[in-house]
């Protein structure tokens, strides 16, 4: 019997992998940690994810989807500038899932310096992150709440860079959530203030 299709892979294993990465880091991560976190056997984890690369890739995709769904559920209404600001603010949020995502992001970013496999994962995650931000800006331009002079891709690059810089500082306790939110709000206001 072959491996099950990707969509049949248990989300419990992916959730457990995210928790294990956040707890042990990539260098300290072993299959037994994932199995223990998920409450399943190591053989079952290996059955669904035969390689560490496949497991990490799926876990990263899961963490990203989890973050996107959470943001979408908490930003359904309002103008595009309001949704954009809320979307970015939710990236610095004192919840276990957000903290885990930052740890996973940091671990993979560090590993990506030396490992092309991780670099590709980070590149894809970053591209989708910027696509989401640029998409909200483009929606705002269609609805008329964001000036046409605002360049969606360049603006998304700068805004995500601000959040990506603040995330580790906040995670380590060097910046408070309130200060990070103040900087994000100011950055959004500055970026969207472009005139015609």
N, CA, C and O of each residue as an XYZ file, in Angstrom:
784
protein
N       0.849     -1.186      0.000
C       0.000      0.000      0.000
C       0.890      1.242      0.000
O       1.825      1.341      0.794
N       0.596      2.189     -0.892
C       1.387      3.401     -1.014
C       1.046      4.414      0.066
O       0.147      4.215      0.884
N       1.799      5.508      0.037
C       1.563      6.590      0.981
C       0.246      7.273      0.670
O      -0.118      7.379     -0.501
N      -0.493      7.747      1.688
C      -1.763      8.428      1.428
C      -1.539      9.768      0.742
O      -0.459     10.349      0.844
N      -2.564     10.259      0.042
C      -2.418     11.576     -0.580
C      -2.154     12.641      0.482
O      -2.521     12.488      1.647
N      -1.508     13.721      0.050
C      -1.136     14.804      0.970
C      -2.309     15.290      1.814
O      -2.147     15.554      3.005
N      -3.495     15.410      1.205
C      -4.643     15.956      1.941
C      -5.144     15.020      3.029
O      -5.901     15.437      3.905
N      -4.721     13.733      2.982
C      -5.155     12.783      4.003
C      -4.186     12.710      5.179
O      -4.425     11.966      6.131
N      -3.120     13.459      5.125
C      -2.145     13.411      6.206
C      -2.714     14.111      7.444
O      -3.245     15.217      7.348
N      -2.600     13.469      8.587
C      -3.243     14.005      9.791
C      -2.713     15.369     10.201
O      -1.505     15.541     10.366
N      -3.600     16.335     10.367
C      -3.143     17.652     10.823
C      -2.566     17.595     12.234
O      -1.800     18.476     12.625
N      -2.928     16.564     13.003
C      -2.384     16.438     14.359
C      -0.860     16.287     14.318
O      -0.154     16.803     15.185
N      -0.366     15.579     13.309
C       1.091     15.396     13.191
C       1.752     16.723     12.822
O       2.830     17.042     13.324
N       1.113     17.490     11.953
C       1.673     18.784     11.551
C       1.639     19.768     12.718
O       2.598     20.506     12.945
N       0.542     19.773     13.446
C       0.433     20.629     14.631
C       1.508     20.239     15.644
O       2.159     21.100     16.237
N       1.684     18.934     15.835
C       2.698     18.443     16.776
C       4.095     18.833     16.314
O       4.944     19.167     17.141
N       4.347     18.797     15.018
C       5.658     19.184     14.489
C       5.936     20.654     14.780
O       7.045     21.019     15.168
N       4.924     21.492     14.591
C       5.083     22.921     14.897
C       5.425     23.119     16.370
O       6.326     23.889     16.703
N       4.708     22.428     17.248
C       4.984     22.553     18.683
C       6.389     22.036     19.014
O       7.095     22.625     19.833
N       6.788     20.937     18.375
C       8.101     20.353     18.652
C       9.226     21.276     18.172
O      10.236     21.426     18.860
N       9.060     21.891     17.007
C      10.071     22.846     16.524
C      10.176     24.015     17.492
O      11.274     24.454     17.834
N       9.016     24.519     17.934
C       9.004     25.656     18.857
C       9.642     25.280     20.199
O      10.204     26.139     20.880
N       9.559     24.018     20.573
C      10.086     23.560     21.854
C      11.557     23.186     21.805
O      12.317     23.502     22.721
N      11.958     22.506     20.726
C      13.309     21.948     20.665
C      14.212     22.607     19.622
O      15.423     22.391     19.632
N      13.636     23.408     18.726
C      14.412     23.958     17.625
C      14.654     22.903     16.563
O      14.414     21.716     16.787
N      15.126     23.336     15.419
C      15.365     22.388     14.330
C      16.507     21.433     14.649
O      16.416     20.236     14.377
N      17.571     21.957     15.219
C      18.728     21.102     15.479
C      18.425     20.060     16.551
O      19.030     18.988     16.548
N      17.513     20.347     17.457
C      17.175     19.398     18.507
C      15.935     18.580     18.218
O      15.460     17.840     19.079
N      15.407     18.709     17.006
C      14.160     18.029     16.657
C      14.423     16.601     16.189
O      15.203     16.365     15.267
N      13.765     15.672     16.835
C      13.819     14.262     16.442
C      12.405     13.760     16.205
O      11.429     14.306     16.719
N      12.332     12.716     15.419
C      11.042     12.107     15.098
C      10.276     11.724     16.357
O       9.051     11.832     16.400
N      10.989     11.282     17.372
C      10.314     10.877     18.607
C       9.614     12.053     19.267
O       8.571     11.879     19.898
N      10.188     13.269     19.127
C       9.528     14.450     19.683
C       8.182     14.679     19.012
O       7.179     14.943     19.676
N       8.172     14.575     17.701
C       6.929     14.766     16.948
C       5.920     13.696     17.336
O       4.750     13.995     17.577
N       6.376     12.447     17.395
C       5.486     11.335     17.748
C       4.911     11.523     19.148
O       3.717     11.314     19.364
N       5.760     11.919     20.102
C       5.281     12.140     21.471
C       4.288     13.287     21.530
O       3.258     13.177     22.196
N       4.581     14.388     20.843
C       3.672     15.537     20.827
C       2.321     15.172     20.222
O       1.276     15.643     20.670
N       2.362     14.320     19.189
C       1.128     13.938     18.492
C       0.409     12.779     19.174
O      -0.766     12.530     18.904
N       1.113     12.067     20.062
C       0.520     10.904     20.713
C       0.366      9.724     19.767
O      -0.587      8.951     19.867
N       1.325      9.593     18.838
C       1.293      8.488     17.873
C       2.672      7.827     17.850
O       3.606      8.296     18.500
N       2.787      6.750     17.105
C       4.069      6.059     16.996
C       4.981      6.757     15.994
O       4.514      7.468     15.104
N       6.295      6.544     16.148
C       7.254      7.081     15.180
C       7.009      6.486     13.796
O       7.197      7.148     12.775
N       6.588      5.229     13.786
C       6.328      4.562     12.505
C       5.204      5.268     11.751
O       5.254      5.383     10.527
N       4.196      5.737     12.476
C       3.084      6.427     11.810
C       3.549      7.762     11.231
O       3.166      8.130     10.120
N       4.368      8.477     11.980
C       4.903      9.747     11.466
C       5.714      9.475     10.199
O       5.572     10.188      9.206
N       6.559      8.450     10.232
C       7.379      8.104      9.065
C       6.531      7.645      7.888
O       6.893      7.878      6.735
N       5.420      7.005      8.165
C       4.533      6.547      7.098
C       3.983      7.738      6.314
O       3.950      7.727      5.084
N       3.559      8.752      7.041
C       2.999      9.933      6.371
C       4.081     10.856      5.826
O       3.888     11.505      4.798
N       5.225     10.913      6.517
C       6.306     11.832      6.131
C       7.629     11.071      6.156
O       8.315     11.060      7.178
N       7.996     10.436      5.043
C       9.191      9.588      5.013
C      10.513     10.335      5.227
O      11.494      9.735      5.666
N      10.547     11.621      4.927
C      11.796     12.369      5.109
C      11.542     13.583      6.003
O      10.421     14.083      6.105
N      12.600     14.031      6.636
C      12.504     15.224      7.486
C      12.132     16.441      6.650
O      11.360     17.295      7.085
N      12.691     16.511      5.439
C      12.371     17.630      4.549
C      10.877     17.678      4.257
O      10.269     18.748      4.280
N      10.292     16.528      3.983
C       8.867     16.478      3.679
C       8.035     16.873      4.893
O       7.044     17.592      4.768
N       8.444     16.399      6.066
C       7.739     16.735      7.302
C       7.821     18.232      7.576
O       6.810     18.863      7.887
N       9.022     18.804      7.463
C       9.194     20.233      7.735
C       8.476     21.094      6.713
O       7.889     22.120      7.058
N       8.522     20.680      5.460
C       7.829     21.418      4.416
C       6.328     21.446      4.681
O       5.688     22.492      4.571
N       5.773     20.288      5.029
C       4.330     20.207      5.309
C       3.984     20.989      6.566
O       2.950     21.654      6.616
N       4.845     20.917      7.591
C       4.584     21.639      8.839
C       4.632     23.144      8.613
O       3.823     23.882      9.176
N       5.570     23.600      7.797
C       5.661     25.020      7.489
C       4.411     25.479      6.749
O       3.850     26.531      7.054
N       3.978     24.681      5.771
C       2.745     25.006      5.053
C       1.558     25.034      5.987
O       0.678     25.885      5.858
N       1.529     24.102      6.929
C       0.439     24.057      7.914
C       0.452     25.304      8.799
O      -0.590     25.917      9.033
N       1.637     25.676      9.289
C       1.761     26.860     10.140
C       1.320     28.110      9.387
O       0.639     28.975      9.937
N       1.715     28.189      8.137
C       1.338     29.339      7.309
C      -0.170     29.374      7.097
O      -0.791     30.426      7.247
N      -0.765     28.231      6.749
C      -2.221     28.170      6.534
C      -2.977     28.522      7.804
O      -3.987     29.225      7.768
N      -2.475     28.022      8.926
C      -3.089     28.319     10.220
C      -3.075     29.823     10.482
O      -4.065     30.384     10.950
N      -1.952     30.473     10.181
C      -1.835     31.912     10.387
C      -2.773     32.675      9.450
O      -3.431     33.628      9.867
N      -2.833     32.253      8.182
C      -3.699     32.929      7.207
C      -5.165     32.788      7.596
O      -5.925     33.754      7.516
N      -5.566     31.595      8.014
C      -6.959     31.378      8.421
C      -7.314     32.213      9.642
O      -8.405     32.778      9.718
N      -6.389     32.290     10.603
C      -6.624     33.073     11.809
C      -6.784     34.549     11.454
O      -7.689     35.221     11.948
N      -5.900     35.043     10.598
C      -5.971     36.449     10.195
C      -7.252     36.718      9.417
O      -7.915     37.730      9.646
N      -7.607     35.820      8.498
C      -8.825     35.997      7.699
C     -10.066     36.012      8.591
O     -10.994     36.785      8.355
N     -10.080     35.157      9.616
C     -11.257     35.085     10.493
C     -11.377     36.323     11.377
O     -12.464     36.649     11.855
N     -10.251     37.013     11.595
C     -10.265     38.182     12.479
C     -10.231     39.508     11.721
O     -10.249     40.574     12.336
N     -10.182     39.448     10.378
C     -10.162     40.687      9.584
C     -11.159     40.621      8.426
O     -10.807     40.969      7.299
N     -12.400     40.181      8.680
C     -13.313     40.011      7.547
C     -13.951     41.302      7.047
O     -14.414     41.364      5.908
N     -13.979     42.339      7.894
C     -14.719     43.547      7.542
C     -13.821     44.771      7.588
O     -12.695     44.724      8.084
N     -14.346     45.862      7.060
C     -13.627     47.123      7.082
C     -13.044     47.470      5.731
O     -13.104     46.686      4.784
N     -12.482     48.656      5.662
C     -11.824     49.087      4.430
C     -10.499     48.343      4.294
O     -10.025     47.717      5.242
N      -9.922     48.419      3.124
C      -8.637     47.759      2.898
C      -7.549     48.283      3.845
O      -6.789     47.477      4.381
N      -7.444     49.610      4.076
C      -6.430     50.065      5.037
C      -6.657     49.489      6.438
O      -5.697     49.156      7.132
N      -7.910     49.372      6.852
C      -8.201     48.789      8.167
C      -7.827     47.315      8.206
O      -7.247     46.837      9.181
N      -8.165     46.595      7.135
C      -7.832     45.162      7.080
C      -6.319     44.957      7.028
O      -5.781     44.046      7.657
N      -5.644     45.820      6.267
C      -4.187     45.720      6.151
C      -3.520     45.928      7.508
O      -2.649     45.155      7.907
N      -3.935     46.970      8.207
C      -3.349     47.251      9.518
C      -3.605     46.097     10.484
O      -2.694     45.654     11.184
N      -4.835     45.618     10.519
C      -5.191     44.518     11.423
C      -4.390     43.257     11.067
O      -3.904     42.556     11.954
N      -4.260     42.980      9.781
C      -3.502     41.812      9.327
C      -2.068     41.853      9.851
O      -1.544     40.844     10.323
N      -1.443     43.013      9.765
C      -0.059     43.155     10.214
C       0.045     43.129     11.734
O       0.991     42.568     12.286
N      -0.931     43.738     12.411
C      -0.924     43.739     13.875
C      -1.055     42.329     14.441
O      -0.464     42.012     15.473
N      -1.831     41.484     13.763
C      -2.042     40.118     14.242
C      -0.782     39.269     14.160
O      -0.724     38.190     14.749
N       0.234     39.745     13.431
C       1.504     39.028     13.380
C       2.299     39.175     14.680
O       3.206     38.388     14.952
N       1.955     40.183     15.475
C       2.571     40.370     16.796
C       1.425     40.285     17.788
O       0.839     41.293     18.181
N       1.122     39.059     18.182
C      -0.067     38.791     19.003
C       0.310     37.723     20.018
O       0.868     36.686     19.659
N       0.008     37.977     21.278
C       0.444     37.073     22.341
C      -0.428     35.831     22.431
O      -1.154     35.636     23.406
N      -0.349     34.995     21.404
C      -1.056     33.717     21.425
C      -0.037     32.620     21.130
O       0.950     32.868     20.437
N      -0.261     31.409     21.646
C       0.724     30.339     21.436
C       1.016     30.067     19.962
O       2.172     29.845     19.600
N      -0.001     30.080     19.111
C       0.221     29.778     17.696
C       1.115     30.832     17.039
O       1.996     30.490     16.250
N       0.894     32.104     17.357
C       1.713     33.173     16.773
C       3.155     33.061     17.272
O       4.098     33.199     16.493
N       3.320     32.814     18.550
C       4.674     32.651     19.099
C       5.378     31.461     18.451
O       6.547     31.553     18.077
N       4.662     30.342     18.321
C       5.250     29.164     17.668
C       5.664     29.485     16.238
O       6.739     29.083     15.793
N       4.809     30.210     15.516
C       5.134     30.557     14.129
C       6.414     31.392     14.050
O       7.226     31.196     13.146
N       6.596     32.319     14.989
C       7.812     33.140     14.976
C       9.051     32.287     15.261
O      10.104     32.490     14.656
N       8.916     31.336     16.182
C      10.051     30.461     16.479
C      10.379     29.599     15.264
O      11.545     29.440     14.903
N       9.346     29.047     14.637
C       9.551     28.234     13.433
C      10.218     29.070     12.347
O      11.176     28.629     11.712
N       9.705     30.278     12.141
C      10.267     31.184     11.136
C      11.744     31.459     11.433
O      12.580     31.395     10.532
N      12.064     31.763     12.683
C      13.446     32.043     13.063
C      14.355     30.847     12.876
O      15.472     30.980     12.377
N      13.879     29.677     13.277
C      14.669     28.453     13.128
C      14.948     28.157     11.650
O      16.076     27.838     11.274
N      13.923     28.266     10.832
C      14.104     27.968      9.411
C      14.958     29.024      8.709
O      15.743     28.703      7.817
N      14.800     30.279      9.115
C      15.612     31.342      8.523
C      17.087     31.120      8.824
O      17.936     31.256      7.943
N      17.384     30.778     10.066
C      18.772     30.516     10.437
C      19.325     29.317      9.671
O      20.448     29.354      9.168
N      18.529     28.260      9.589
C      18.973     27.055      8.878
C      19.131     27.321      7.382
O      19.974     26.711      6.725
N      18.320     28.229      6.848
C      18.334     28.499      5.410
C      19.639     29.125      4.940
O      19.981     29.041      3.760
N      20.368     29.750      5.857
C      21.655     30.341      5.487
C      22.606     29.258      4.970
O      23.435     29.513      4.097
N      22.476     28.051      5.518
C      23.393     26.971      5.168
C      22.751     25.850      4.361
O      23.456     25.031      3.772
N      21.422     25.805      4.327
C      20.728     24.675      3.707
C      19.741     25.166      2.647
O      18.722     25.767      2.988
N      20.031     24.918      1.358
C      19.155     25.394      0.282
C      17.712     24.902      0.389
O      16.788     25.602     -0.024
N      17.515     23.713      0.937
C      16.156     23.187      1.086
C      15.312     24.127      1.934
O      14.176     24.441      1.578
N      15.868     24.576      3.054
C      15.138     25.480      3.939
C      14.999     26.856      3.300
O      13.994     27.541      3.491
N      16.019     27.254      2.537
C      15.954     28.547      1.860
C      14.756     28.595      0.908
O      14.074     29.615      0.813
N      14.512     27.510      0.220
C      13.361     27.453     -0.691
C      12.047     27.560      0.075
O      11.125     28.248     -0.365
N      11.957     26.884      1.218
C      10.743     26.959      2.042
C      10.496     28.392      2.516
O       9.377     28.900      2.440
N      11.559     29.032      3.005
C      11.450     30.409      3.483
C      11.065     31.338      2.341
O      10.211     32.209      2.504
N      11.696     31.153      1.183
C      11.396     31.992      0.023
C       9.913     31.894     -0.348
O       9.265     32.909     -0.606
N       9.387     30.684     -0.371
C       7.980     30.491     -0.746
C       7.036     31.095      0.287
O       6.025     31.704     -0.066
N       7.372     30.922      1.568
C       6.529     31.488      2.629
C       6.544     33.014      2.521
O       5.492     33.650      2.587
N       7.724     33.599      2.357
C       7.850     35.047      2.261
C       7.106     35.589      1.043
O       6.462     36.634      1.123
N       7.194     34.883     -0.081
C       6.490     35.324     -1.286
C       4.970     35.349     -1.054
O       4.291     36.303     -1.432
N       4.456     34.294     -0.433
C       3.006     34.246     -0.179
C       2.583     35.306      0.833
O       1.496     35.872      0.710
N       3.408     35.581      1.815
C       3.166     36.610      2.820
C       3.066     37.970      2.137
O       2.153     38.747      2.417
N       4.011     38.254      1.235
C       3.964     39.531      0.523
C       2.796     39.578     -0.465
O       2.187     40.631     -0.657
N       2.484     38.446     -1.089
C       1.327     38.388     -2.000
C       0.037     38.754     -1.270
O      -0.794     39.488     -1.804
N      -0.128     38.244     -0.052
C      -1.334     38.551      0.723
C      -1.431     40.035      1.038
O      -2.495     40.638      0.901
N      -0.311     40.625      1.463
C      -0.305     42.051      1.797
C      -0.552     42.884      0.536
O      -1.368     43.805      0.553
N       0.144     42.565     -0.548
C      -0.050     43.296     -1.807
C      -1.486     43.144     -2.301
O      -2.050     44.084     -2.861
N      -2.082     41.968     -2.098
C      -3.460     41.731     -2.530
C      -4.446     42.639     -1.825
O      -5.382     43.135     -2.452
N      -4.258     42.867     -0.538
C      -5.149     43.772      0.203
C      -4.980     45.203     -0.310
O      -5.958     45.938     -0.445
N      -3.746     45.592     -0.593
C      -3.499     46.938     -1.132
C      -4.188     47.091     -2.489
O      -4.821     48.114     -2.753
N      -4.067     46.091     -3.337
C      -4.722     46.138     -4.649
C      -6.240     46.214     -4.512
O      -6.895     46.934     -5.266
N      -6.804     45.471     -3.550
C      -8.252     45.549     -3.312
C      -8.638     46.964     -2.898
O      -9.668     47.486     -3.322
N      -7.798     47.580     -2.063
C      -8.065     48.953     -1.627
C      -8.018     49.935     -2.780
O      -8.776     50.904     -2.803
N      -7.138     49.695     -3.732
C      -7.075     50.577     -4.895
C      -8.315     50.423     -5.767
O      -8.806     51.401     -6.332
N      -8.823     49.193     -5.875
C     -10.049     48.958     -6.647
C     -11.242     49.637     -5.974
O     -12.078     50.251     -6.638
N     -11.308     49.516     -4.639
C     -12.451     50.095     -3.917
C     -12.295     51.593     -3.692
O     -13.253     52.263     -3.305
N     -11.085     52.130     -3.932
C     -10.854     53.565     -3.801
C     -10.388     54.016     -2.429
O     -10.293     55.218     -2.180
N     -10.092     53.077     -1.526
C      -9.651     53.461     -0.184
C      -8.132     53.591     -0.085
O      -7.615     54.080      0.920
N      -7.417     53.156     -1.121
C      -5.955     53.305     -1.172
C      -5.605     53.961     -2.499
O      -6.093     53.553     -3.553
N      -4.757     54.981     -2.438
C      -4.402     55.752     -3.628
C      -3.732     54.887     -4.690
O      -2.980     53.963     -4.379
N      -4.019     55.202     -5.937
C      -3.423     54.471     -7.056
C      -1.906     54.638     -7.095
O      -1.208     53.799     -7.664
N      -1.383     55.723     -6.490
C       0.058     55.981     -6.493
C       0.834     55.011     -5.597
O       2.054     54.898     -5.722
N       0.149     54.319     -4.707
C       0.813     53.343     -3.833
C       1.168     52.120     -4.670
O       0.301     51.544     -5.327
N       2.424     51.726     -4.650
C       2.877     50.560     -5.423
C       2.711     49.310     -4.551
O       3.453     49.147     -3.583
N       1.764     48.428     -4.865
C       1.451     47.306     -3.981
C       2.638     46.419     -3.614
O       2.825     46.112     -2.437
N       3.450     45.997     -4.598
C       4.540     45.064     -4.297
C       5.623     45.719     -3.438
O       6.083     45.135     -2.457
N       6.022     46.927     -3.812
C       7.076     47.609     -3.056
C       6.601     47.935     -1.635
O       7.361     47.823     -0.673
N       5.338     48.337     -1.523
C       4.770     48.641     -0.207
C       4.693     47.381      0.645
O       5.016     47.408      1.833
N       4.266     46.282      0.038
C       4.203     45.009      0.758
C       5.593     44.592      1.229
O       5.748     44.084      2.339
N       6.597     44.804      0.393
C       7.980     44.465      0.766
C       8.403     45.235      2.006
O       8.967     44.659      2.937
N       8.134     46.531      2.019
C       8.557     47.354      3.156
C       7.769     47.022      4.425
O       8.345     46.916      5.508
N       6.451     46.858      4.286
C       5.636     46.578      5.469
C       5.952     45.216      6.074
O       6.020     45.086      7.296
N       6.143     44.211      5.245
C       6.488     42.892      5.792
C       7.886     42.919      6.410
O       8.151     42.201      7.374
N       8.781     43.746      5.859
C      10.121     43.874      6.441
C      10.041     44.490      7.837
O      10.776     44.091      8.740
N       9.149     45.460      8.008
C       8.964     46.065      9.333
C       8.497     45.009     10.329
O       9.055     44.886     11.419
N       7.469     44.247      9.948
C       6.937     43.221     10.846
C       7.982     42.139     11.104
O       8.153     41.698     12.240
N       8.682     41.712     10.050
C       9.695     40.668     10.206
C      10.854     41.124     11.096
O      11.486     40.305     11.763
N      11.129     42.424     11.105
C      12.164     42.952     12.000
C      11.688     43.047     13.435
O      12.459     42.827     14.370
N      10.416     43.375     13.608
C       9.863     43.519     14.953
C       9.621     42.176     15.630
O       9.754     42.058     16.848
N       9.261     41.155     14.837
C       8.878     39.866     15.404
C       9.896     39.279     16.366
O       9.544     38.961     17.502
N      11.154     39.123     15.947
C      12.150     38.562     16.873
C      12.384     39.433     18.105
O      12.578     38.913     19.203
N      12.366     40.753     17.931
C      12.547     41.646     19.083
C      11.420     41.442     20.095
O      11.650     41.382     21.303
N      10.189     41.338     19.568
C       9.036     41.115     20.445
C       9.117     39.739     21.106
O       8.874     39.610     22.305
N       9.455     38.724     20.334
C       9.537     37.362     20.852
C      10.545     37.262     21.993
O      10.319     36.546     22.969
N      11.665     37.987     21.867
C      12.721     37.955     22.881
C      12.470     38.919     24.037
O      13.237     38.948     24.999
N      11.396     39.708     23.947
C      11.072     40.629     25.028
C      11.810     41.953     24.970
O      11.795     42.706     25.944
N      12.464     42.258     23.835
C      13.173     43.526     23.694
C      12.255     44.651     23.244
O      12.589     45.827     23.384
N      11.099     44.289     22.703
C      10.080     45.251     22.283
C       8.737     44.748     22.793
O       8.433     43.561     22.676
N       7.946     45.627     23.347
C       6.626     45.204     23.823
C       5.656     45.090     22.655
O       5.885     45.652     21.584
N       4.583     44.363     22.873
C       3.546     44.253     21.849
C       2.990     45.634     21.517
O       2.747     45.951     20.353
N       2.789     46.457     22.556
C       2.236     47.802     22.341
C       3.165     48.646     21.472
O       2.702     49.343     20.570
N       4.456     48.591     21.733
C       5.419     49.361     20.939
C       5.462     48.847     19.509
O       5.488     49.632     18.561
N       5.468     47.528     19.354
C       5.471     46.951     18.005
C       4.235     47.385     17.238
O       4.326     47.735     16.062
N       3.078     47.366     17.893
C       1.838     47.787     17.232
C       1.883     49.263     16.843
O       1.405     49.649     15.776
N       2.460     50.077     17.718
C       2.581     51.510     17.412
C       3.443     51.723     16.158
O       3.112     52.547     15.306
N       4.536     50.983     16.055
C       5.429     51.100     14.890
C       4.721     50.611     13.629
O       4.844     51.228     12.571
N       3.985     49.511     13.734
C       3.261     48.981     12.573
C       2.202     49.971     12.106
O       2.080     50.222     10.907
N       1.438     50.534     13.031
C       0.404     51.514     12.654
C       1.030     52.720     11.954
O       0.516     53.194     10.941
N       2.136     53.210     12.498
C       2.812     54.367     11.892
C       3.336     54.013     10.503
O       3.271     54.834      9.588
N       3.847     52.811     10.342
C       4.369     52.383      9.042
C       3.267     52.276      8.004
O       3.439     52.702      6.862
N       2.126     51.704      8.399
C       0.996     51.595      7.468
C       0.528     52.985      7.062
O       0.307     53.247      5.879
N       0.374     53.877      8.037
C      -0.076     55.250      7.733
C       0.881     55.938      6.789
O       0.453     56.607      5.848
N       2.178     55.781      7.027
C       3.197     56.412      6.181
C       3.153     55.839      4.773
O       3.190     56.586      3.795
N       3.073     54.525      4.666
C       3.087     53.873      3.345
C       1.843     54.213      2.519
O       1.928     54.340      1.298
N       0.710     54.358      3.167
C      -0.536     54.600      2.432
C      -0.823     56.087      2.239
O      -1.869     56.457      1.705
N       0.108     56.938      2.675
C      -0.123     58.390      2.564
C       0.294     58.947      1.212
O       0.195     60.154      0.987
N       0.758     58.091      0.307
C       1.214     58.571     -1.012
C       0.107     59.308     -1.731
O      -1.028     58.837     -1.809
N       0.449     60.455     -2.248
C      -0.524     61.242     -3.009
C      -0.553     60.807     -4.453
O       0.244     59.967     -4.873
N      -1.485     61.383     -5.230
C      -1.570     61.019     -6.661
C      -0.341     61.460     -7.426
O      -0.251     61.233     -8.633
